[in-house]
Amino acid sequence: MTLAGSVYGLSTIAFGTVAIAIGIRLLVLSTRTGRRPERYLGLGLMMTAGFGYMVMVIAGMMGEFAEAHMALWRALWLVGATFHHAGVLAMLAFTVSVFRPGETGPKVLAWTMATVLWLSWGGDVLSGDRPMSNDTSYFGTTFAVNGTYPLWMAVESFRCYARGRRRLALGLADSLVVNRFLLWGLASLASAAAIWSINIPRLLSSEAVQMSDPSTKAALLATAVFGNLTIGLYWLTFFPPNWYRKRHAAPAELGSTS
């Protein structure tokens, strides 16, 4: 395996592990609060970045083993894709329930994206080709959803951050809560950048992607960088250290702790 592939593999493991840890914490929180957004987000992170993406990456890096055991390889890849796509549905539900509750347009958009994603999954299953690769015509429709839903989350997060900043100036909002919208928006952008980076070689070539290609190595390294950035932003969002909490504490709170 190349250095780029090793860095990418290790980053994927770290990314998935952190996502699973955050997802578990959110699911535990949802059992206490009974609220759906925490449940949606917890499931979404665990199934997309955790179980789904890591399984697909493992399948994608099997190389010669995959060629010799295509049936087993396809089964493993489709298991990962099933987890991943189920996680995307949870992320879409989170976006609608948190940022656009009660609005018909966003619900229609979410259902449309979910339908396109699962029809593409069905096409991959029935085609007999290498699923979710540029060997099949369903790669484009799958990527159309996977490459855009994080951008939707980013837009909604930045919109709430701007509104929160105005409320913060009037003393009507908590600084740490407002900052979380910024962090989540940046994390969504970083996640989108990682998704686009790893798929650029497939988008630009009509032939099978080779791990030894310079463009593939560059894509792997870029994906690792954006993935690690996403991890850091997730960590600050859900597990802010004391120094970060103090930075966004109200003056009265700072005085009480001095």
Buried (B, 14 or more C-beta within 10 A) or exposed (E): EEEBBEBBBEBBEBBBBBBBBBBBBBBEBBEEEEEEBBBBBBBBBBBBBBBBBBBBBBBBBBEEEBEEEEEEBBEBBBBBBBBBBBBBBBBBBBBBBBBBEEEEEBBEBBEEBBEBBBEBBEBBBEEEBBBBBBBBEBBEBBBBBBBBBBBBBBBBBBEBBEEBBEEBEEEEBBBBEBBBBBBBBBBBBBBBBBBBBBBBBBEEBEEEBEBEEEEBBBBBBBBBBBBBBBBBBBBBBBEBEEEBEEEBBEEEEEEEEE
